[in-house]
Structures are given as C-alpha cells and as structure tokens.
C-alpha cells in the first residue's frame, strides 16, 4: 500500500473522477485517497458538470470515452463552467490524435490507463500545484488591482493637495508682493506729508529768523522735533515689517571692527552725555571681519542707545571678545550698563515687538518697543543672535553674537545676500600686514569718500580682488606669505584682474580711482554733507543750461526752487517724468534732480529713456526719493546716477548740500 507521507485528508482538496467503469473509478479513487485526496465520482457527463457547477474541485480526472457526451465535450463544458479547474484526461487510447485533441481543448494532461497509476497521481499533483499557482495569481492580480486603485486614489488626493499647496503658495507670494508694494507705498505716503511738515517748518523758521522774529523760532523747532520723532517711529515700524517679510538683503564686505565700533562710540558720546553717562569701548586687536557693516553698526548703535536711555549718572561699556564654536570664530559684542535693570519675566519678553518692560517704562522713557526686536532680527540676519542678562536695579548686559565670516555661514542662503561688487566697484584695496598702515591709509581714503577694502596677506588680496574687483590696489612689497611682486605677477596674469591699477607703495598721496558712481540710495529728507560730497567728486557744476527739478512733491519742488532762486541758479521744473522728458528735448539741463516715485512716467523710466538718448545719456542725475528700492532697482539706479546718498531725518540738509555743491562747482569752473 502506498504511504500517505506528509499529506492527510484535511490538507488536500477534492478531486472529481469522471469514469463510466465502476472498477476503474474505484481503483483511481482508492489511489488518490491513499495520498490524501478527497474523491467524488461521476459516471455520466451531465452529473459531473452539475457537480463542477456546485462544488469547487482542485482537479477533474475525466475518461475520454463516456456514454452520451464524450470526454472532449465534457472538457469544453467544464472550461465554460470553471475555467480555472485543471482537467486530466484519462483513456486507454494511446493515439496521437486523441492526445492532440485533448491538448487543443485545454486539457492539463493526458494519461493512458494502466496497472501503474503513478503517472496519474503525479499528474494530479502537478495539476493541483498549477491550480494553486493560478489561484495565487488571481489573488495577486486582485491585490495588485486593489493597490493600483488605492494608488490612483492617493494620486488624486496628492494632486489635489499639490494644487491646494500651489494655490496657497501663489496666494502667499501674491500676499508677499502686495505686502512689499504696500510697505513701499506706505514708506512714500507716510514720509511725504512728514517731509512737507518738516520742510515748511524749516522754511518758515528761516523766514522768521530773517524777519527778526526769533522768539517764534522755538515753536517751529518743537514742531520740527516732533516731526522728526514721528518719522523715526515710522521708520522703525517699516524696518521691522521689511525684515519680517524677508525683503532685507545682507550685503557682505570686509570690515575693521575696531574702526567701525570706535566710530559708533564717537557718535554716541552726545547721547551718553544727555543722561550724564560715561561711554567707553574695550576691544582687542582683531583681523578684518566679513559681515554686513551697516546692519552690524545699527545693532550696536541700537544697543548703546537703549543702554544710555535706561541709565543715568552711570557707565555704558561696549566690550568685545572672541570665541570658537563648531570650528568657526565668533565675535561677541556685549553692551554693559549700570541702569535700572529688568526682572526675569521682563527679560523673556524684551525682544517681542511693541513690548517694553512694563507700562511704567513706556510712560517714563517713551518709545514704541521696536528697537530691541529690530536688533534681534538684524542679529539673525548676521547669522547670530542677541541675548540679555539683567538684575533689577543693577543694570543689564545685551550680547550680540555673530560669526567673524558671515560668508561661511551654513544658514546663509543665496537669496539673503547681495554681492558687493556693485557697491565697491570704486573701492581701493589696501594690501599690507601692518595694521597702522590700514588705519592711516583707510582714514585718508575715506575722507576722500573712497570705499576701502583691506587685506593682510597676498593670498587674501588675490581672493578679494577677484570677489570685489576694486578700482585700485595699494600693494605693499613685503608680505608674510607671498611678496608683493608675486601678487602683482598673478594679478597681471589674470585676464579679469590685469586692468586694475596697482600701486606698489605703502602710502599713496593721491589714489587714482576716478568717478565712484552710485554708493547707495537716498530717502527724503537728505543729509547735506553726503550729497555735497558725491556731487563735488563728480565735478558737476552749472553750465549755460539750467538745473532741472523733476518731482511730484510740491513741497520738495518749492524748497529746491527757492534755494536755487536765492543763489541765482537758473532752473526748470517738471511735475512728473513725462514732462521732464519733454522739457529735456527742448533744453538740455546741466543737472537733473530726479524723484523716482512719480505719476505717469516714474523716475526709472526717465533714466531708461535718457540712457537710450545720445543727447541725454551723459546728463548728470541725482536721485531724490522717498521710496525704498529693491536690490534690482538699486542696482539699475546705481549704474546711471551720480549720487545716491543714505537716509537721514533732516529736511533742510539737501538744500544746503545742493547750495554748497553749486557754489563749490562755480568756484572750480572759474578757476579752470
């Protein structure tokens, strides 16, 4: 008897044996049961077909010769009833025709009857495995189709989510653009009426002084002081909004920290003296840093102003130290004061916008609570942070921490930085390992309004020359790494650098730098020294043509016109850009004072059309605007204008600057 092996009756399915011979049916059934199959038998095709339709069979063993319907006919019927059940044909006919007929009709196998049923058992085993494979394929196909349907649903959901995100992004970008446009417009619209107030107060004050009514000048000074205070508050709000909207770029260039801080200390002495405070600086010798000088100075100036504000009859000390963190050098500027101090709770909210220590502080000291939040945001732009420690009644310490080389900061993205090539195209690069030479030559050049870059080694000089493309290089011969002659050789071997003039000397009496071009932008009102200096350096003086004023601001036009009339200078006035272009076609001005924010045709379009007109392309232009500019706008204006001067809060300064410039230019012209 054949062993059942590892199979039992419960581990196998059912086999249907269709055989009209009871003897053969019994033998085949017995053999299959011996190896674990459950067996049902049918003598006729109709009975077998009915069983197939009602019960699932793993395999059907079918005799070829049946009464009524033969095996081929039953095979066709079974294939229609259950196409997945394998059919093994069983017959005593060994003819090729019978075998081919069975295979063509889809039979799984063809077994010839004999006394040895091993082949039949093996064929049933193979058929069962084939049925299992088919069943698994069906299951896998169903699972796959289910997964595909689920993936398709997820794709639809993700596409909807992506569309929603894209819509949200577009809305955010539109909101950001609208916010930027709003800030720029508010910058202009808020400062313009304040400029009118300050301008009229200045003009009326001058008239009263000339008329001998000096007793009323004090009232006008108070009006002007209130206007300046309001303007400073508006500037703080707009500056904070610009920083938080991500519209504040970082401008990197080398800076001598001792020089920069000493300049701030000198400027702040009057502020410290107002509350009878002593202000001093403690700083070691430091190599040049790479950071945003203006933002760094603004941070320190804000901290000094805050310390002096809350300290009376005390000391304010600016102490600078160095540290190394994560393999990089960092600078710590700590501003110590002996003032009123703060509690721990007050320290926790001191960097929140529009928040001061408490209501008593606001009433006693004034302000909007924006100075420290702005300083904290600026510190983040510099790649660092701002922290505070304080004891109530025993003073405070605000510590500004920032990397010595912001260009190497891993958190600084390309859209945050603006390369300074445009800002230092007229710069002079001083290459010397002696700090005293940098101090002396830097002071000399800055007094001549020349941007100064500093390098202590030859390799550093080559890097900075490629990065900033200075106008002139003052190169020392003896350097610690490679000598000046090797530096000169490398400069002249570089196609991009060979045009830069190099002076092999330690001291230069007159640096050959030529016209510096634009150095910034100006927002009404204007500092008098800045405008006078940049215009004088350009050699601009009146000719037979008049000075043209192109500005839609009536107060500003009247102020400039009045000044030109008093000094005897001919001038023409245009109320917008279109009128300015029309007037310049009939009379070429010697100098154009141009506002950027004008109706009809703005100042940018005026500059574009002047550049395209050979007769106007060389007319000197001084931009005067109350609007902030983007980096792209600033770059465009800088390439065309004679003067772009930094923001101040004195509406009378521009008049004095223009007056001094014109008088100086006239004297220069007569001497020539």
C-alpha positions as MATLAB code, in Angstrom:
seq = 'XXXXXXXXXXXXXXXXXXXXXXXXXXXXXXXXXXXXXXXXXXXXXXXXXXXXXXXXXXXXXXXXXXXXXXXXXXXXXXXXXXXXXXXXXXXXXXXXXXXXXXXXXXXXXXXXXXXXXXXXXXXXXXXXXXXXXXXXXXXXXXXXXXXXXXXXXXXXXXXXXXXXXXXXXXXXXXXXXXXXXXXXXXXXXXXXXXXXXXXXXXXXXXXXXXXXXXXXXXXXXXXXXXXXXXXXXXXXXXXXXXXXXXXXXXXXXXXXXXXXXXXXXXXXXXXXXXXXXXXXXXXXXXXXXXXXXXXXXXXXXXXXXXXXXXXXXXXXXXXXXXXXXXXXXXXXXXXXXXXXXXXXXXXXXXXXXXXXXXXXXXXXXXXXXXXXXXXXXXXXXXXXXXXXXXXXXXXXXXXXXXXXXXXXXXXXXXXXXXXXXXXXXXXXXXXXXXXXXXXXXXXXXXXXXXXXXXXXXXXXXXXXXXXXXXXXXXXXXXXXXXXXXXXXXXXXXXXXXXXXXXXXXXXXXXXXXXXXXXXXXXXXXXXXXXXXXXXXXXXXXXXXXXXXXXXXXXXXXXXXXXXXXXXXXXXXXXXXXXXXXXXXXXXXXXXXXXXXXXXXXXXXXXXXXXXXXXXXXXXXXXXXXXXXXXXXXXXXXXXXXXXXXXXXXXXXXXXXXXXXXXXXXXXXXXXX';
ca = [
       0.000    0.000    0.000;
       1.331    3.475   -0.959;
       2.336    5.600    2.070;
       0.440    8.815    2.630;
       3.634   10.608    3.574;
       3.193   14.167    4.822;
      -0.352   14.575    3.455;
      -3.588   13.821    5.217;
      -7.241   14.138    4.235;
      -7.523   17.630    5.657;
      -4.512   19.010    3.812;
      -5.807   18.336    0.323;
      -8.827   19.381   -1.687;
     -11.314   17.370   -3.664;
     -10.779   15.533   -6.930;
     -13.692   14.678   -9.214;
     -13.209   11.383  -11.077;
     -15.499   11.023  -14.117;
     -15.408    7.378  -15.197;
     -18.208    5.145  -16.520;
     -16.373    1.973  -15.407;
     -17.092    1.306  -11.706;
     -13.928   -0.758  -11.394;
     -11.638    1.932  -12.819;
     -13.448    4.601  -10.805;
     -12.924    2.621   -7.604;
      -9.230    1.984   -8.276;
      -8.472    5.591   -9.217;
     -10.421    6.866   -6.201;
      -8.585    4.481   -3.894;
      -5.165    5.555   -5.195;
      -5.965    9.230   -4.759;
      -7.337    8.753   -1.265;
      -4.140    6.974   -0.312;
      -2.163   10.209   -0.801;
      -4.691   12.420    0.963;
      -7.176   13.484   -1.645;
     -10.902   13.610   -1.101;
     -12.585   11.971   -4.075;
     -16.016   12.201   -5.650;
     -17.042   10.147   -8.682;
     -19.497   10.560  -11.533;
     -20.371    8.050  -14.276;
     -22.035   10.482  -16.698;
     -21.021   13.840  -18.132;
     -24.231   15.583  -17.056;
     -23.756   14.517  -13.424;
     -20.113   15.618  -13.494;
     -20.978   19.003  -14.943;
     -23.608   19.547  -12.261;
     -21.036   18.742   -9.532;
     -18.472   21.156  -11.040;
     -21.032   23.940  -11.031;
     -21.956   23.300   -7.393;
     -18.634   22.441   -5.733;
     -15.054   23.627   -6.089;
     -12.670   20.885   -7.199;
      -8.903   21.086   -7.238;
      -8.637   18.696  -10.200;
     -11.019   16.811  -12.521;
      -9.944   13.395  -13.838;
     -12.096   12.651  -16.901;
     -12.364    9.496  -19.007;
     -12.232   10.180  -22.745;
     -14.958    7.700  -23.679;
     -18.188    8.371  -21.816;
     -21.776    7.455  -22.715;
     -23.837   10.258  -24.175;
     -21.210   13.055  -24.115;
     -17.588   12.065  -24.558;
     -14.694   13.472  -22.572;
     -13.897   16.178  -25.126;
     -17.436   17.540  -24.923;
     -17.329   17.483  -21.115;
     -13.945   19.232  -21.197;
     -15.462   22.071  -23.207;
     -18.387   22.364  -20.775;
     -16.139   22.316  -17.708;
     -13.944   25.050  -19.235;
     -17.038   27.245  -19.526;
     -18.308   26.417  -16.007;
     -14.935   26.840  -14.208;
     -12.090   27.878  -16.493;
      -9.549   27.663  -13.654;
     -10.029   23.960  -12.762;
      -7.426   21.730  -14.455;
      -8.690   18.629  -16.260;
      -6.578   15.480  -16.631;
      -7.842   13.274  -19.481;
      -7.753    9.510  -18.744;
      -8.038    6.978  -21.578;
      -6.800    3.674  -22.894;
      -6.320    5.272  -26.327;
      -2.637    5.962  -26.972;
      -3.242    7.510  -30.360;
      -1.632   10.842  -31.185;
      -4.930   12.236  -32.449;
      -6.602   11.711  -29.082;
      -3.710   13.312  -27.213;
      -3.593   16.352  -29.553;
      -7.380   16.727  -29.352;
      -7.204   16.855  -25.560;
      -4.372   19.375  -25.504;
      -6.063   21.618  -28.086;
      -9.226   21.723  -25.976;
      -7.263   22.852  -22.925;
      -6.671   19.641  -21.011;
      -3.923   19.941  -18.433;
      -2.569   16.447  -19.125;
      -3.358   13.187  -20.926;
      -2.748    9.896  -19.010;
      -3.036    6.422  -20.501;
      -4.771    3.811  -18.346;
      -2.506    1.058  -16.978;
      -1.945   -1.046  -13.923;
       0.559    1.526  -12.594;
      -1.304    4.643  -11.507;
       1.862    6.514  -10.528;
       1.682    8.722  -13.613;
      -1.926    9.640  -12.848;
      -1.123   10.529   -9.213;
       1.836   12.648  -10.367;
      -0.317   14.379  -12.984;
      -2.963   15.207  -10.369;
      -0.203   16.585   -8.098;
       1.072   18.795  -10.905;
      -2.448   19.884  -11.790;
      -3.121   20.784   -8.147;
       0.045   22.840   -7.963;
      -0.928   24.512  -11.227;
      -4.367   25.282   -9.749;
      -2.675   26.741   -6.655;
      -0.460   28.887   -8.840;
      -3.449   30.053  -10.866;
      -5.359   30.782   -7.680;
      -2.398   32.720   -6.248;
      -2.050   34.630   -9.496;
      -5.707   35.530   -9.337;
      -5.277   36.674   -5.732;
      -2.162   38.652   -6.584;
      -3.884   40.201   -9.554;
      -6.808   41.211   -7.368;
      -4.424   42.622   -4.755;
      -2.482   44.438   -7.443;
      -5.630   45.893   -8.895;
      -6.649   46.928   -5.379;
      -3.269   48.568   -4.793;
      -3.456   50.276   -8.168;
      -6.903   51.591   -7.362;
      -5.657   52.773   -3.963;
      -2.613   54.404   -5.546;
      -4.825   56.091   -8.088;
      -6.941   57.432   -5.256;
      -3.804   58.625   -3.460;
      -2.571   60.234   -6.665;
      -5.857   62.072   -6.995;
      -5.642   63.145   -3.350;
      -1.997   64.186   -3.699;
      -2.680   66.099   -6.883;
      -5.497   67.880   -5.121;
      -3.175   68.588   -2.203;
      -0.436   69.811   -4.565;
      -2.914   72.045   -6.320;
      -4.046   73.366   -2.956;
      -0.418   73.933   -1.929;
       0.354   75.621   -5.230;
      -2.689   77.819   -4.784;
      -1.651   78.602   -1.213;
       1.900   79.313   -2.417;
       0.628   81.597   -5.155;
      -1.622   83.343   -2.687;
       1.269   83.681   -0.234;
       3.536   85.052   -2.949;
       0.812   87.424   -4.058;
       0.319   88.433   -0.448;
       4.042   88.937   -0.027;
       4.196   91.046   -3.172;
       1.180   93.008   -2.029;
       2.777   93.489    1.371;
       6.021   94.637   -0.235;
       4.137   97.014   -2.505;
       2.145   98.242    0.482;
       5.299   98.822    2.503;
       6.962  100.677   -0.345;
       3.841  102.767   -0.891;
       3.415  103.445    2.823;
       7.070  104.365    3.044;
       6.437  107.013    0.404;
       2.974  108.090    1.503;
       3.823  108.417    5.196;
       7.149  110.143    4.734;
       5.905  112.578    2.085;
       3.481  114.516    4.324;
       6.017  114.431    7.145;
       8.567  115.829    4.734;
       6.094  118.620    3.962;
       5.661  119.388    7.661;
       9.393  119.397    8.302;
      10.131  121.313    5.112;
       7.608  124.055    5.787;
       8.718  124.305    9.412;
      12.305  124.758    8.210;
      11.386  127.378    5.609;
       9.092  129.339    7.925;
      11.749  129.206   10.597;
      14.318  130.687    8.223;
      11.858  133.411    7.211;
      11.201  134.295   10.848;
      14.879  134.466   11.637;
      15.438  136.747    8.627;
      12.451  138.882    9.741;
      13.840  139.203   13.266;
      11.106  137.111   14.906;
      13.449  134.735   16.652;
      11.089  134.298   19.613;
       8.770  132.184   17.431;
      11.567  130.043   16.042;
      11.477  127.880   19.173;
       7.892  126.865   18.465;
       8.853  125.812   14.968;
      11.819  123.889   16.363;
       9.410  121.980   18.608;
       7.186  121.211   15.605;
      10.209  120.021   13.697;
      11.405  117.913   16.656;
       8.007  116.249   16.970;
       8.006  115.535   13.230;
      11.489  114.014   13.372;
      10.402  111.821   16.305;
       7.322  110.656   14.412;
       9.439  109.942   11.347;
      11.813  107.807   13.410;
       8.877  105.788   14.754;
       7.525  105.241   11.234;
      10.972  104.161   10.072;
      11.147  101.615   12.929;
       7.774  100.107   12.011;
       8.657   99.925    8.311;
      12.101   98.468    9.045;
      10.603   95.722   11.216;
       7.981   94.942    8.565;
      10.670   94.701    5.867;
      12.773   92.338    7.977;
       9.860   90.070    8.853;
       8.685   89.939    5.231;
      12.131   88.719    4.149;
      12.821   91.776    1.990;
      16.014   92.772    3.799;
      19.147   91.582    1.984;
      22.546   91.043    3.576;
      25.477   92.891    1.984;
      28.817   91.291    2.766;
      32.169   93.008    2.700;
      35.312   93.167    4.869;
      35.182   95.484    7.856;
      37.570   96.542   10.585;
      35.527   96.061   13.743;
      37.653   98.367   15.941;
      37.222  101.205   13.446;
      33.518  100.591   12.988;
      32.811  100.467   16.728;
      35.015  103.446   17.529;
      33.031  105.481   15.009;
      29.808  104.471   16.786;
      31.291  105.332   20.185;
      32.296  108.774   18.935;
      28.823  109.356   17.502;
      27.097  108.194   20.693;
      29.029  110.370   23.141;
      26.394  113.111   22.926;
      23.656  110.536   23.574;
      25.532  109.232   26.602;
      26.122  112.727   27.908;
      22.410  113.546   27.856;
      21.963  111.339   30.963;
      25.456  112.102   32.306;
      26.758  108.620   31.445;
      30.295  107.530   30.685;
      30.650  105.572   27.422;
      33.752  103.524   26.680;
      34.924  100.751   24.360;
      37.022   97.694   25.231;
      38.149   95.747   22.158;
      41.228   93.636   21.315;
      43.114   93.746   18.033;
      41.045   91.800   15.513;
      41.609   90.880   11.865;
      39.092   92.198    9.324;
      35.664   90.566    9.517;
      33.305   89.681    6.680;
      29.781   90.814    7.528;
      27.158   93.446    6.775;
      28.701   96.595    8.197;
      25.558   98.724    8.162;
      23.445   96.145    9.964;
      26.191   95.461   12.485;
      26.553   99.173   13.218;
      22.784   99.551   13.502;
      22.664   96.709   16.035;
      25.407   98.172   18.215;
      24.020  101.698   17.921;
      20.575  100.461   18.991;
      22.059   98.648   21.982;
      24.094  101.680   23.041;
      21.056  103.935   22.637;
      18.966  101.550   24.730;
      21.628  101.386   27.449;
      22.042  105.169   27.583;
      18.264  105.612   27.682;
      17.794  103.481   30.798;
      20.962  104.589   32.607;
      21.541  107.864   34.446;
      24.811  109.026   36.026;
      26.278  105.622   35.253;
      28.511  103.721   32.862;
      27.896  102.086   29.495;
      30.670   99.777   28.341;
      30.945   98.076   24.966;
      33.147   95.001   25.474;
      34.241   92.829   22.526;
      35.525   89.255   22.895;
      36.192   86.273   20.637;
      35.240   82.617   20.875;
      35.453   79.488   18.720;
      32.338   77.354   18.292;
      31.856   74.431   15.892;
      35.307   75.138   14.461;
      34.427   78.720   13.473;
      35.423   82.051   15.036;
      32.619   84.129   16.556;
      32.527   87.711   17.799;
      30.695   88.775   20.958;
      29.794   92.438   21.418;
      28.438   92.900   24.939;
      26.900   96.238   25.933;
      27.001   96.609   29.738;
      25.097   99.300   31.592;
      24.550  100.225   35.233;
      20.942  101.257   34.647;
      17.579  100.220   36.029;
      17.843   96.557   35.049;
      14.993   94.107   34.494;
      13.292   91.148   36.121;
      13.490   87.651   34.629;
       9.948   87.974   33.293;
      10.792   91.274   31.617;
      13.897   89.739   30.016;
      11.774   86.977   28.498;
       9.600   89.408   26.536;
      12.046   92.231   25.856;
      12.578   91.089   22.238;
       8.852   90.983   21.447;
       7.705   93.726   19.081;
       5.829   96.685   20.574;
       6.616   95.444   24.098;
       8.599   97.245   26.785;
       9.402   96.130   30.309;
       6.083   97.450   31.629;
       3.647  100.323   31.208;
       5.647  102.435   33.669;
       8.676  102.115   31.379;
       6.661  103.323   28.406;
       5.308  106.325   30.296;
       8.684  107.267   31.778;
      11.038  106.588   28.865;
       8.753  106.641   25.803;
       9.333  104.737   22.583;
       7.473  102.003   20.722;
       9.340   98.953   21.981;
      10.709   98.220   18.494;
      14.415   98.959   18.942;
      15.393   95.650   20.553;
      13.100   93.466   18.361;
      14.631   95.050   15.253;
      18.117   94.499   16.674;
      17.282   90.847   17.400;
      16.032   90.295   13.832;
      19.133   92.004   12.426;
      21.327   89.759   14.574;
      19.664   86.739   12.973;
      20.340   88.189    9.516;
      24.001   88.475   10.537;
      23.998   84.737   11.284;
      23.965   85.204   15.041;
      21.691   86.073   17.908;
      21.023   88.605   20.641;
      20.729   87.660   24.320;
      20.235   89.537   27.570;
      21.074   89.083   31.233;
      19.900   91.554   33.827;
      19.328   92.139   37.516;
      16.616   94.549   38.572;
      18.250   97.692   39.886;
      21.743   96.540   38.921;
      21.947   97.047   35.156;
      21.760   94.845   32.062;
      24.071   93.167   29.571;
      22.936   92.736   25.964;
      25.239   90.422   23.992;
      25.338   90.412   20.205;
      26.943   87.203   18.908;
      27.754   86.755   15.212;
      30.242   84.833   13.015;
      33.505   86.519   12.089;
      32.979   85.458    8.457;
      29.297   85.517    7.520;
      30.113   84.299    4.007;
      30.922   80.877    5.519;
      27.691   80.654    7.498;
      25.836   77.405    6.636;
      22.485   79.054    7.346;
      23.017   81.883    4.867;
      21.113   81.350    1.614;
      21.914   82.926   -1.720;
      18.698   84.922   -1.796;
      19.617   86.592    1.513;
      22.907   88.011    0.294;
      23.695   90.654   -2.240;
      27.273   90.574   -3.592;
      29.039   93.833   -3.057;
      30.742   94.129   -6.419;
      28.373   96.895   -7.441;
      28.890   98.694   -4.157;
      32.696   98.614   -4.249;
      33.496   98.996   -7.922;
      35.163  102.288   -6.982;
      36.934  100.841   -3.953;
      40.619  100.822   -3.129;
      42.090   97.579   -1.810;
      44.868   98.140    0.737;
      47.209   95.156    0.983;
      49.557   95.407    3.965;
      50.368   93.335    7.046;
      50.814   96.462    9.198;
      47.528   97.489   10.920;
      48.737  101.064   11.310;
      49.057  101.389    7.538;
      45.450  100.270    7.138;
      44.334  102.831    9.711;
      46.261  105.717    8.158;
      45.532  104.972    4.501;
      41.942  103.968    5.247;
      41.313  107.238    7.068;
      42.884  109.201    4.228;
      40.840  107.455    1.536;
      37.569  107.578    3.423;
      37.960  111.305    3.867;
      38.115  111.401    0.084;
      34.902  109.320    0.038;
      36.657  106.256   -1.352;
      35.407  102.830   -0.320;
      38.198  100.910    1.389;
      38.896   97.188    1.352;
      41.639   95.656    3.494;
      43.796   92.551    3.133;
      46.665   91.483    5.403;
      48.244   88.840    3.123;
      48.892   88.355   -0.565;
      46.604   85.328   -0.880;
      43.783   87.226    0.803;
      44.360   90.154   -1.551;
      44.005   87.914   -4.613;
      40.751   86.446   -3.310;
      39.313   89.884   -2.537;
      40.416   91.305   -5.881;
      38.521   88.558   -7.727;
      35.481   88.961   -5.487;
      35.166   92.745   -5.353;
      37.017   93.990   -8.450;
      38.388   97.150   -6.798;
      39.281  100.239   -8.771;
      42.827  100.423   -7.409;
      45.109   98.226   -5.332;
      47.621   99.713   -2.895;
      50.087   96.870   -2.579;
      52.904   96.552   -0.041;
      56.053   94.814   -1.232;
      56.793   92.863    1.949;
      54.008   90.492    2.950;
      54.087   87.495    5.311;
      53.107   84.789    2.806;
      53.966   85.818   -0.758;
      55.649   89.105   -1.566;
      54.056   91.977   -3.425;
      55.881   91.254   -6.673;
      54.383   87.753   -6.826;
      50.947   89.210   -6.096;
      51.475   91.732   -8.895;
      52.527   88.979  -11.272;
      49.396   86.945  -10.510;
      47.157   89.973  -10.901;
      48.575   90.817  -14.298;
      48.373   87.158  -15.389;
      44.642   87.062  -14.706;
      42.555   88.352  -17.637;
      39.841   89.556  -15.259;
      42.221   91.478  -12.997;
      45.001   92.792  -15.230;
      43.133   96.043  -15.912;
      43.163   97.028  -12.205;
      45.802   99.697  -11.467;
      48.303   98.562   -8.859;
      50.447  100.999   -6.864;
      53.464   99.393   -5.278;
      53.819  101.621   -2.269;
      52.967  101.770    1.383;
      51.497  105.273    1.228;
      49.665  106.929   -1.667;
      49.222  110.678   -1.787;
      46.508  110.659   -4.463;
      44.812  107.310   -5.274;
      43.770  107.046   -8.913;
      40.192  105.904   -8.540;
      38.164  108.226  -10.814;
      34.396  108.505  -10.520;
      32.870  106.286   -7.886;
      29.337  106.204   -9.251;
      26.429  105.349   -7.029;
      27.080  104.369   -3.421;
      23.562  103.816   -2.111;
      20.129  105.377   -2.345;
      18.547  108.344   -0.704;
      15.179  108.722    1.013;
      13.778  112.156    1.649;
      14.925  114.197    3.548;
      18.673  114.184    2.712;
      21.885  114.733    4.690;
      23.655  117.787    3.352;
      27.253  116.565    3.632;
      26.592  113.346    1.718;
      25.022  114.911   -1.357;
      27.541  117.763   -1.489;
      30.450  115.378   -1.310;
      29.370  112.956   -4.014;
      28.416  115.731   -6.424;
      31.656  117.602   -5.836;
      33.671  114.450   -6.509;
      31.888  114.070   -9.854;
      32.941  117.577  -10.855;
      29.352  118.611  -11.610;
      28.823  122.372  -11.906;
      26.234  124.545  -13.661;
      26.661  125.329  -17.323;
      24.549  127.567  -19.539;
      21.769  125.028  -19.120;
      19.507  125.126  -16.082;
      19.178  122.676  -13.238;
      16.005  120.623  -13.715;
      13.835  119.538  -10.811;
      11.609  116.513  -11.591;
       9.420  115.784   -8.592;
       5.674  115.437   -7.988;
       6.076  116.598   -4.390;
       5.017  120.276   -4.322;
       6.784  120.992   -1.033;
      10.009  119.488   -2.268;
       9.867  121.363   -5.568;
       9.244  124.664   -3.784;
      12.083  124.066   -1.350;
      14.586  123.340   -4.135;
      13.260  126.152   -6.329;
      13.503  128.658   -3.501;
      17.084  127.674   -2.784;
      18.065  127.936   -6.460;
      16.402  131.349   -6.762;
      18.176  132.726   -3.689;
      21.546  131.565   -5.034;
      20.813  132.816   -8.548;
      20.800  129.493  -10.373;
      18.542  129.038  -13.402;
      16.203  126.090  -13.129;
      13.230  124.393  -14.713;
      10.551  122.363  -13.005;
       8.778  119.188  -14.153;
       5.873  117.761  -12.197;
       6.312  114.215  -13.448;
       8.595  112.079  -15.596;
       6.738  112.666  -18.849;
       7.040  116.439  -18.536;
      10.720  116.112  -17.628;
      11.446  114.127  -20.797;
       9.548  116.637  -22.927;
      11.421  119.599  -21.427;
      14.813  117.924  -21.872;
      14.138  117.546  -25.602;
      13.993  121.335  -25.946;
      16.643  122.298  -23.390;
      19.358  120.012  -22.108;
      19.839  120.533  -18.329;
      23.217  120.723  -16.674;
      21.967  118.648  -13.757;
      18.768  116.652  -13.073;
      17.358  116.297   -9.561;
      15.073  113.294  -10.065;
      12.412  111.742   -7.868;
      11.708  108.056   -8.548;
       8.090  107.778   -7.387;
       6.145  109.980   -9.819;
       2.826  109.545  -11.658;
       2.530  108.885  -15.415;
       6.228  108.175  -16.023;
       8.298  107.289  -12.970;
      11.977  108.029  -12.405;
      13.121  104.568  -13.520;
      11.567  105.052  -16.957;
      13.100  108.544  -17.164;
      16.539  107.003  -16.595;
      15.893  104.305  -19.237;
      14.846  106.835  -21.872;
      17.782  109.118  -21.036;
      20.176  106.189  -21.454;
      18.687  105.497  -24.885;
      19.013  109.145  -25.988;
      22.601  110.099  -27.021;
      21.839  113.726  -26.258;
      20.814  112.976  -22.679;
      22.850  109.901  -21.800;
      25.610  111.946  -20.133;
      23.403  114.378  -18.196;
      24.304  114.054  -14.505;
      21.424  112.735  -12.402;
      20.922  112.943   -8.654;
      18.151  110.662   -7.423;
      15.949  112.030   -4.651;
      13.177  109.721   -3.486;
      11.040  108.899   -0.515;
      10.525  105.274   -1.603;
      12.546  102.210   -0.690;
      14.058  100.297   -3.585;
      14.573   96.616   -4.259;
      18.064   95.279   -4.911;
      17.365   95.167   -8.671;
      16.087   98.738   -8.723;
      19.018   99.905   -6.643;
      21.496   98.241   -8.994;
      19.831   99.837  -12.035;
      19.808  103.311  -10.484;
      23.376  102.973   -9.245;
      24.673  102.397  -12.777;
      23.167  105.622  -14.087;
      23.085  108.210  -11.321;
      25.767  110.484   -9.976;
      24.668  110.379   -6.367;
      22.768  108.020   -4.140;
      23.073  109.087   -0.539;
      21.961  107.374    2.665;
      18.809  108.157    4.649;
      18.706  110.887    7.293;
      15.990  112.780    9.092;
      16.773  116.431    8.287;
      14.635  118.008    5.535;
      16.848  121.097    5.246;
      20.059  119.186    4.636;
      19.552  118.595    0.929;
      19.098  122.311    0.289;
      22.373  123.152    1.998;
      24.145  120.311    0.195;
      22.943  121.453   -3.229;
      23.766  125.058   -2.368;
      27.289  124.192   -1.251;
      27.805  121.946   -4.239;
      26.769  124.577   -6.756;
      28.910  127.243   -5.134;
      31.883  124.930   -4.996;
      31.331  123.873   -8.596;
      31.142  127.512   -9.697;
      34.422  128.277   -7.986;
      36.003  125.232   -9.597;
      34.730  126.297  -13.006;
      36.065  129.849  -12.629;
      39.441  128.554  -11.568;
      39.544  126.286  -14.571;
];
